[in-house]
């Protein structure tokens, strides 16, 4: 009875009559077994039971079936048809990630870049209704993944990111401008760029503040994230023999510039992450601030299903009468 509900479900307690009727039948008809006294029963050898005798239980079984069907009909079964219409107004988000050499510093474990990739992947997996894209930059910028709803591809490409695939440096303006080009024509209700870096702008042809002003003109909200501990951070170097050595380097993040960039856009914000946990909390805050709008309209329709059960009861009683008063008497 999948999809069936009952208006008066307590009537179903009447189904307890079914096993009681079966028990009564067995007890009653065992008492009615005929006994025949005869001096010699050899004359009856080879005589089997007739079909009527073998089916003598059938009329009573049909009566039990009729009772069960009438009990179900009294409970008033109904089928419920329902459907949902879901309208999703997602958000378009472009992640602009710094992959410069300094992102290999190990104040985040295993390093800044890998920590940022893991946190960004968790963020992407939680935004199932949004289109997302990925831009990477160091000394120059390029689009790794354009806006897409195929988060599987996005996560694959994010996982492949490594430092050194482009000229080293930090081109904040170029990274932001590339992200703007990927999202400016979006018709989403909200357009967001999340720019993550650990350095100071020292490369590129686009001024970061000019890029932020352009983002504002297109109605794009900019969240900037500075990644790096306070003071110094261990950075791995390889010598001529391939051995890894560590040297503490200064953590240089132009927080003033990044604050200005984000504040030039509507409701933009700057965040500082000094460890992986802080970075996770920042992405959680952004996730809460940028909620997709989902409208769900549900339609439901009920239909009485008593008729089939009443017809079953009627047919069972009619067939019982036919067998009992016609076939058995014939």
Protein Blocks (a to p, Z undefined) as FASTA:
>chain_A
ZZiacfblmlmmmmmmmmmmmmmmmmmmmmmpccdddfblklmgoiacdfklmmmmmmmm
mmmmmmmmmmmmmnopaddddddddddddddddddddfbfklmpckbcfbfklmmmmmmm
mmmmmmmmbccdddddffbccdfbdcdfblmlmmmmmmmpcehiaccdjdfklmmmmmmm
mmmmpcbfbdcdddddfbdcfedjbdfklmmmmmmmnopacddddeddehiaddddddfk
opacdddddddddfklmmmmmmmpghiacdddfbfklmmmmmmmmmmmmccddddddddd
dddfklmmmmmmmmmmmmmmmmmmmmmmZZ
